[in-house]
């Protein structure tokens, strides 16, 4: 059974796509974080692709410059 939906799945690469890659973590801009939050609040599924450790991703999302 197929259901129509206005929700989507988005997959983003973190390094040099959503943010600038640094040695320790990716610095994601505040504008990009706000955009991702708005997309998520609208019910879309947001996924991230990276070869970095989970801790580095979390740090980039919360402590970005």
MDTraj code that builds the backbone (N, CA, C; nanometers):
import mdtraj as md
import numpy as np

residues = "UNK UNK UNK UNK UNK UNK UNK UNK UNK UNK UNK UNK UNK UNK UNK UNK UNK UNK UNK UNK UNK UNK UNK UNK UNK UNK UNK UNK UNK UNK UNK UNK UNK UNK UNK UNK UNK UNK UNK UNK UNK UNK UNK UNK UNK UNK UNK UNK UNK UNK UNK UNK UNK UNK UNK UNK UNK UNK UNK UNK UNK UNK UNK UNK UNK".split()
xyz = np.array([
    [0.0848, -0.1178, 0.0000],
    [0.0000, 0.0000, 0.0000],
    [0.0894, 0.1242, 0.0000],
    [0.0588, 0.2208, -0.0818],
    [0.1371, 0.3447, -0.0928],
    [0.0540, 0.4601, -0.0382],
    [0.1178, 0.5413, 0.0456],
    [0.0510, 0.6580, 0.1026],
    [0.1152, 0.7841, 0.0481],
    [0.0352, 0.8814, 0.0133],
    [0.0879, 1.0108, -0.0303],
    [0.1299, 1.0899, 0.0926],
    [0.2418, 1.1578, 0.0830],
    [0.2919, 1.2343, 0.1962],
    [0.3682, 1.3554, 0.1459],
    [0.3629, 1.4607, 0.2231],
    [0.4410, 1.5789, 0.1893],
    [0.5699, 1.5837, 0.2709],
    [0.6026, 1.4738, 0.3379],
    [0.7255, 1.4629, 0.4167],
    [0.8318, 1.3942, 0.3331],
    [0.9566, 1.4273, 0.3595],
    [1.0674, 1.3757, 0.2811],
    [1.1813, 1.3305, 0.3707],
    [1.2730, 1.2555, 0.3110],
    [1.3969, 1.2174, 0.3772],
    [1.5092, 1.2943, 0.3085],
    [1.5900, 1.3635, 0.3874],
    [1.7031, 1.4393, 0.3346],
    [1.8314, 1.3845, 0.3956],
    [1.9299, 1.3612, 0.3112],
    [2.0595, 1.3116, 0.3569],
    [2.1645, 1.4143, 0.3182],
    [2.2392, 1.4625, 0.4175],
    [2.3400, 1.5655, 0.3957],
    [2.4778, 1.5142, 0.4350],
    [2.5779, 1.5526, 0.3577],
    [2.7161, 1.5287, 0.3958],
    [2.7584, 1.6471, 0.4826],
    [2.8222, 1.6204, 0.5928],
    [2.8591, 1.7281, 0.6849],
    [2.9803, 1.8075, 0.6390],
    [3.0890, 1.7394, 0.6096],
    [3.2161, 1.8079, 0.5833],
    [3.2151, 1.8803, 0.4489],
    [3.2333, 2.0110, 0.4570],
    [3.2406, 2.1000, 0.3419],
    [3.1116, 2.1054, 0.2604],
    [3.0016, 2.0567, 0.3174],
    [2.8702, 2.0721, 0.2548],
    [2.7820, 2.1559, 0.3466],
    [2.7541, 2.1038, 0.4656],
    [2.6777, 2.1815, 0.5640],
    [2.7673, 2.2754, 0.6432],
    [2.8931, 2.2427, 0.6500],
    [2.9836, 2.3249, 0.7285],
    [3.1276, 2.3097, 0.6839],
    [3.2108, 2.3948, 0.7390],
    [3.3532, 2.3957, 0.7059],
    [3.4257, 2.2921, 0.7904],
    [3.5014, 2.2064, 0.7254],
    [3.5730, 2.1001, 0.7932],
    [3.6943, 2.1564, 0.8666],
    [3.7076, 2.1213, 0.9942],
    [3.8262, 2.1547, 1.0723],
    [3.8864, 2.0229, 1.1207],
    [3.9990, 2.0319, 1.1871],
    [4.0648, 1.9102, 1.2333],
    [3.9799, 1.8331, 1.3333],
    [3.9116, 1.9013, 1.4231],
    [3.8384, 1.8345, 1.5309],
    [3.6909, 1.8113, 1.5000],
    [3.6259, 1.9050, 1.4324],
    [3.4839, 1.8899, 1.4018],
    [3.4465, 1.9832, 1.2877],
    [3.3282, 1.9636, 1.2348],
    [3.2774, 2.0471, 1.1263],
    [3.2050, 2.1675, 1.1858],
    [3.2432, 2.2877, 1.1448],
    [3.1767, 2.4092, 1.1923],
    [3.0571, 2.4369, 1.1017],
    [2.9390, 2.4087, 1.1542],
    [2.8162, 2.4257, 1.0778],
    [2.7595, 2.5639, 1.1082],
    [2.7245, 2.6374, 1.0037],
    [2.6764, 2.7742, 1.0233],
    [2.5423, 2.7749, 1.0965],
    [2.5174, 2.8827, 1.1677],
    [2.3909, 2.8969, 1.2403],
    [2.2731, 2.8946, 1.1441],
    [2.2915, 2.9530, 1.0266],
    [2.1848, 2.9542, 0.9260],
    [2.1496, 2.8118, 0.8828],
    [2.2525, 2.7298, 0.8606],
    [2.2268, 2.5908, 0.8216],
    [2.1593, 2.5131, 0.9343],
    [2.2003, 2.5369, 1.0582],
    [2.1363, 2.4688, 1.1713],
    [1.9890, 2.5085, 1.1831],
    [1.9603, 2.6361, 1.1654],
    [1.8218, 2.6823, 1.1718],
    [1.7384, 2.6207, 1.0602],
    [1.7970, 2.6112, 0.9406],
    [1.7280, 2.5503, 0.8276],
    [1.6970, 2.4028, 0.8557],
    [1.7964, 2.3293, 0.9073],
    [1.7763, 2.1882, 0.9385],
    [1.6704, 2.1693, 1.0465],
    [1.6730, 2.2555, 1.1472],
    [1.5743, 2.2474, 1.2550],
    [1.4337, 2.2722, 1.2003],
    [1.4197, 2.3710, 1.1136],
    [1.2888, 2.4014, 1.0553],
    [1.2388, 2.2833, 0.9708],
    [1.3285, 2.2223, 0.8924],
    [1.2895, 2.1068, 0.8117],
    [1.2436, 1.9914, 0.9000],
    [1.3155, 1.9691, 1.0096],
    [1.2802, 1.8620, 1.1020],
    [1.1460, 1.8893, 1.1698],
    [1.1238, 2.0127, 1.2104],
    [0.9980, 2.0494, 1.2760],
    [0.8788, 2.0319, 1.1829],
    [0.9033, 2.0390, 1.0523],
    [0.7963, 2.0191, 0.9538],
    [0.7687, 1.8711, 0.9306],
    [0.8417, 1.7841, 1.0028],
    [0.8165, 1.6409, 0.9948],
    [0.9070, 1.5656, 0.8992],
    [1.0021, 1.6329, 0.8388],
    [1.0954, 1.5663, 0.7492],
    [1.2008, 1.4908, 0.8291],
    [1.2510, 1.3829, 0.7729],
    [1.3566, 1.3056, 0.8352],
    [1.4904, 1.3566, 0.7833],
    [1.5787, 1.3978, 0.8748],
    [1.7090, 1.4530, 0.8400],
    [1.8161, 1.3510, 0.8780],
    [1.9006, 1.3142, 0.7826],
    [2.0093, 1.2197, 0.8066],
    [2.1409, 1.2853, 0.7680],
    [2.2479, 1.2438, 0.8358],
    [2.3795, 1.2992, 0.8090],
    [2.4759, 1.1889, 0.7702],
    [2.5560, 1.2188, 0.6710],
    [2.6575, 1.1261, 0.6247],
    [2.7943, 1.1853, 0.6565],
    [2.8785, 1.1046, 0.7211],
    [3.0130, 1.1506, 0.7522],
    [3.0976, 1.0309, 0.7916],
    [3.2271, 1.0484, 0.7817],
    [3.3166, 0.9431, 0.8296],
    [3.3717, 0.9781, 0.9669],
    [3.3178, 1.0816, 1.0271],
    [3.3637, 1.1253, 1.1582],
    [3.2920, 1.0506, 1.2698],
    [3.3547, 1.0526, 1.3863],
    [3.2940, 0.9891, 1.5038],
    [3.1693, 1.0650, 1.5473],
    [3.0760, 0.9941, 1.6113],
    [2.9510, 1.0544, 1.6572],
    [2.9767, 1.1764, 1.7452],
    [3.0769, 1.1696, 1.8323],
    [3.1084, 1.2812, 1.9201],
    [3.1451, 1.4060, 1.8399],
    [3.2217, 1.3900, 1.7326],
    [3.2622, 1.5038, 1.6505],
    [3.1424, 1.5685, 1.5834],
    [3.0475, 1.4868, 1.5401],
    [2.9263, 1.5394, 1.4773],
    [2.8457, 1.6178, 1.5800],
    [2.8275, 1.5619, 1.6978],
    [2.7526, 1.6299, 1.8040],
    [2.8187, 1.7627, 1.8387],
    [2.9497, 1.7633, 1.8514],
    [3.0224, 1.8853, 1.8843],
    [3.0021, 1.9909, 1.7760],
    [3.0085, 1.9507, 1.6517],
    [2.9859, 2.0446, 1.5418],
    [2.8469, 2.1041, 1.5413],
    [2.7472, 2.0255, 1.5829],
    [2.6099, 2.0730, 1.5847],
    [2.5823, 2.1665, 1.7018],
    [2.6521, 2.1464, 1.8133],
    [2.6183, 2.2229, 1.9328],
    [2.7182, 2.3348, 1.9660],
    [2.8420, 2.3196, 1.9272],
    [2.9444, 2.4174, 1.9653],
    [3.0010, 2.4927, 1.8466],
    [2.9302, 2.4929, 1.7362],
    [2.9832, 2.5574, 1.6153],
    [3.0117, 2.7047, 1.6407],
    [3.1044, 2.7588, 1.5605],
    [3.1517, 2.8938, 1.5795],
    [3.0507, 2.9988, 1.5479],
])
top = md.Topology()
chain = top.add_chain()
for i, resn in enumerate(residues, 1):
    res = top.add_residue(resn, chain, resSeq=i)
    for name in ("N", "CA", "C"):
        top.add_atom(name, md.element.get_by_symbol(name[0]), res)
traj = md.Trajectory(xyz[None], top)
